[in-house]
Amino acid sequence: MLTSATRTYAQQQELYAQGRTKPGKVVTNAPAGYSNHNFGIAGDFTLFNGREPIWESRHYRKTLAPIGKALGLTWGGDWASINDEPHYEDKPAWARGMSEGAMLAELRR
C-alpha cells in the first residue's frame, strides 16, 4: 500500500528529527528540501500484517523491488547510506544524467 508520497517540508523535518533530536530510530538521511518526497517524485509502499506496518521483510526484496525496478524506479533497499526498503523514486526526464544534489537544488529553486 502506498503510505507516504509527497511530504511538506514540515513533515520531512519531523521525520529527519526522529533518532536525532526526537525519540525513535533514524528513518531518513534527508532533511526538509533534500528529499524527493518533498517534490512528489518518491513514494513509500509499505507491507502490512493486518493493520500493523511491516518495515522489514524479505518480501520487499523478493517481491516488490523487482516490480519497482522493472518500472525503472530507484529502490531505497539498494542504498548504502540507509536501508529504506519501502521507498521508490523516479527522476524527472529533465533531470536524468544530473547528480542528485544538482537535481534537488533545481527543484528547491
C-alpha positions as CSV (number, residue, x, y, z in Angstrom):
1,M,0.0,0.0,0.0
2,L,1.3,3.5,-0.8
3,T,1.7,5.0,2.6
4,S,3.8,8.1,2.0
5,A,4.3,10.1,-1.1
6,T,4.5,13.9,-1.3
7,R,5.5,15.4,2.1
8,T,5.6,19.0,3.2
9,Y,8.9,20.4,4.4
10,A,7.5,20.3,8.0
11,Q,6.6,16.6,7.6
12,Q,10.0,15.8,6.3
13,Q,11.7,17.8,9.1
14,E,9.7,15.8,11.7
15,L,11.0,12.5,10.2
16,Y,14.5,13.8,10.0
17,A,14.4,14.8,13.7
18,Q,13.5,11.2,14.6
19,G,16.5,9.5,16.1
20,R,18.4,12.8,16.3
21,T,16.6,15.3,18.4
22,K,13.4,13.2,18.9
23,P,13.0,9.6,20.1
24,G,13.0,6.7,17.7
25,K,15.1,5.1,15.0
26,V,16.7,7.2,12.3
27,V,14.5,6.6,9.2
28,T,15.8,9.2,6.8
29,N,19.1,11.0,6.0
30,A,17.3,13.8,4.1
31,P,16.3,17.0,5.9
32,A,13.5,19.2,4.5
33,G,14.2,20.3,1.0
34,Y,16.6,17.4,0.3
35,S,14.1,14.6,0.0
36,N,12.4,13.5,-3.2
37,H,9.3,13.2,-1.2
38,N,9.2,17.0,-0.9
39,F,8.8,17.2,-4.7
40,G,6.4,14.4,-5.4
41,I,8.8,12.1,-7.1
42,A,9.1,9.5,-4.3
43,G,6.7,7.1,-2.5
44,D,6.8,4.5,0.2
45,F,5.0,1.2,-0.4
46,T,4.5,-0.5,2.9
47,L,3.6,-4.1,3.6
48,F,1.1,-4.7,6.4
49,N,0.2,-7.6,8.7
50,G,-3.4,-6.7,9.3
51,R,-3.2,-3.1,10.5
52,E,0.4,-3.3,11.6
53,P,3.0,-1.9,9.2
54,I,5.9,-4.2,8.4
55,W,9.1,-2.1,7.9
56,E,11.5,-5.0,7.3
57,S,10.6,-8.2,5.4
58,R,12.2,-10.4,2.8
59,H,9.1,-9.7,0.7
60,Y,10.3,-6.2,-0.1
61,R,13.4,-7.6,-1.7
62,K,11.9,-10.7,-3.3
63,T,8.5,-9.4,-4.4
64,L,8.2,-5.6,-4.5
65,A,11.7,-4.5,-5.5
66,P,11.7,-6.5,-8.8
67,I,8.4,-4.8,-9.8
68,G,9.6,-1.3,-9.0
69,K,13.0,-1.8,-10.7
70,A,11.2,-3.3,-13.8
71,L,9.3,0.0,-14.0
72,G,12.6,1.9,-13.9
73,L,12.3,3.2,-10.3
74,T,15.2,3.6,-7.9
75,W,14.7,1.4,-4.9
76,G,15.8,2.5,-1.4
77,G,16.8,-1.0,-0.4
78,D,19.8,-0.7,-2.8
79,W,21.2,2.3,-1.0
80,A,24.4,2.0,1.0
81,S,23.7,5.1,3.2
82,I,20.4,3.9,4.7
83,N,18.2,0.8,4.0
84,D,14.8,2.1,3.1
85,E,13.1,-0.9,1.5
86,P,9.6,0.6,1.2
87,H,11.0,3.6,-0.7
88,Y,10.8,4.1,-4.5
89,E,11.6,7.2,-6.6
90,D,11.9,8.4,-10.1
91,K,13.9,11.3,-11.5
92,P,12.0,13.6,-13.9
93,A,13.1,13.2,-17.5
94,W,14.8,16.7,-17.4
95,A,17.0,15.5,-14.5
96,R,18.2,12.2,-15.9
97,G,22.0,12.4,-16.0
98,M,22.1,15.1,-13.3
99,S,23.5,14.3,-9.8
100,E,21.0,14.0,-7.0
101,G,22.3,17.2,-5.5
102,A,22.0,19.2,-8.7
103,M,18.5,18.0,-9.3
104,L,17.4,18.8,-5.7
105,A,19.0,22.3,-6.0
106,E,17.0,22.9,-9.1
107,L,13.8,21.6,-7.5
108,R,14.3,23.8,-4.5
109,R,14.7,26.9,-6.8
